[in-house]
Amino acid sequence: EVIDATSYMTDTTIKTAYIAQKSNAYQIEFYLSKSENGAKAGYEQYVANLKAVAGTDSKKNTTVTKDTYSKYTDKAGDYYSVVVRIDKTYLYVRANTSYEKEINTILEGLGY
């Protein structure tokens, strides 16, 4: 199920927001910012939050940054998390590690 969450956003840098949900499993949050700087700030905030939540429990994390692309993945406890930014867009997902392959397949299909 995909929900248009734009009207719920209080962050004025966000132009559009969608949440795609797999019932009782995970949700993928997608944001289109008004500017690339807004997307960078949103991406960086999600990464900072994930690092704070994972703390010393983080088993494996990776960061890739190129021109208009940034990706952070983390496995902490039983959770797999991904934050990706391309240009003015960014997305976030956090789910049980059993969904890692499924999530990566979806993100690849979306071009992320």
Helices and strands as residue ranges (DSSP letters): E 2-4, G 6-8, E 14-22, E 26-33, H 36-54, G 55-57, E 58-66, E 69-76, E 79-86, E 89-96, G 97-99, H 100-109
